[in-house]
């Protein structure tokens, strides 16, 4: 097929169908009517010599060729968008874009209001869709299903960009009036108690367990939960202990009636980051979003963010 015969307008249609696996959802994403999208799909089928979508019973599934080209099509579509856009074309005040962010409720509790407030001031018609952290955040970042991920990411592939936002320390939390804990906790008491463990990705093990194992020790974890605030509430109603972010514990201590205590063993400080795919480095709307996140993190840490400094750091970002 000659290059001149290729309808490059179909690239956007192809990307939408490959990402959604649905004519209806692809039409909504692109802004076409469903009949128009069906017509575009027919042209795609003719151009590719492949059905792209195949009916299986009452459902539609991507063809093998379509699945094979999904990641490459998304990358080409994003690069084309970046190539043809200019900084001035993104106007936060008039944009109606939805930004999608993977985050734990820890991140939402500390940063959600700050990011949302800045968005409301600068881009009142834009929206934020916060989604739960997944076992594998690389695939939706790479595929463009999400724009950013916020949190701790020790296992992402080296292709991703990461920017440090702030550092966190651990604290132990028990309910006020706990019969065995009055103002401080020693290691013997810590080990004798039942523990709540927050596992946002559903994995076993934690920084606490690693630190204990290095000393030949272990603890009894009785409750595994995916959400931090739920864990704080759970501890407030039981005699369990929770080891969690000091900032988060302090923020919710009064609400849940909690004692916030220094851990009885040395635990490392950890870094909270924002992570994105390098494909969107130069996208003006994405750069604007990252700036909002940096500003919210700087306000949380109690220090102003220098204008322009955040993007210089992002350019030097290291793998997560």
Steps between C-alpha positions, in 0.01 A plus 500: 500500500631844407558746782283751315213251521518479881239711679693631800175627651423138581796485741295667775209266431727196505660603829160558665365161388817319607496663844127454570417182305161653429350701215269686740768595755744588222238731346455679835876535544556645152181708490329321212153352473480122520399469130796720400733283707357185342565651157857587603549143625388366163762719330762380747414138426539562128828686546652246737356187345403394852167500690653684804190415708358147491166387647516214751150417614345819639836676537760658277871423528808646334656286228848356553650758267316780679636383838851486355486858374322658800807631683672624183183674378460680833865613488468627142174682577649673805814600309289641218293696751815639662655582162199698382426681826647820637524621856251776425240249383442380855294754687413372850226759540304365201609134494249227586755223528473218753828407670535145631728424795581177680534568872451338839261655750817608685586723203142617460477594868822704488501641146150461357358823642807703399501370142123537472507856635765607250305332219183684601681833494692457176285257302143506633364284216765227530441194716709253698436127500695333782533123460644237736864400482537167319729203527654616172485875440738481202243370250238779543773766505657359187165454330372847585205384710634720781705819497685474831558269792569633850665302777794263551612303193802275557435261210418710192708439184782751434319664206273700734558849633474566871516818703542511877224698672572466872638260758300306756586352839324214675301524822315246712134557575278359774173617646492747786442323828673185377553285811859409411630820339530830683698761307781278371566151371796266539592213272377230739154657512501555122576133430243373748214692337282408203567711191303651215688513167401720207574329167368721214623253237396192697858381554642345814794649684590857584782729611420410862521126432830544318647700790383238749632210290844661493498465879364146494157618616143490368157640589145368494294668229131435557341738248610567141310792345543694172422847640691717746209696644302179555801363691510811721130461576548129570779570750284760674243227576736219606817438702707449183795714393563649156828627355426767244601839358565749779331779301189294443487380861533857630234628259242244621601460866239737640222372272550137600625553855849359447839509668784565254824342625860466393572149366710287735742403221688690233296531179625677186358826370324440168432724201164578343521552122293580197562268206417532131597359163769694307266514202311786667802697623443784255120499504401847628191381687698226670779738598235730647350212699841400636557858610174495698609180673842646587336812642260297713789288631706811577210650696468176693871500580475863612732654247429697179571346160737713293344586165658298221708287738253214497523450126882518508498222758252301293735511203764338719256250650634156583327165454262405781 
